[in-house]
């Protein structure tokens, strides 16, 4: 299976899905190759990684791009499988309702 240079030097394995910026101690999986990207692939298919291998997984603005019927459940199932028992999963997704409320708020200043 896949082992990166980060994993070889760090007892904790952390995966940033959708990441672009290199952060110490984190491996990056992105749909597009780029500087600092360790793995190119789709969040809905994490089969390249062993199960129970990551201590922490962070999905950054990727889950909202997935179809809710097949791809999102596959991604969440895969993330769960790849986390060690007791591992941490964090995600960032846009909050459309909050953004709309802020946009419509007449009391907002334009700073």
ABEGO torsion letter per residue (X at the ends): XBBBAAAAABABBBBBBGBABBBBGBBBBBABBEBGBABBEBAABAAABBBGABABBBBBGAAAABBAAAAAAAAAAAAAAABBBGBBBBBBBBBAAAAAAAAABAABBAX
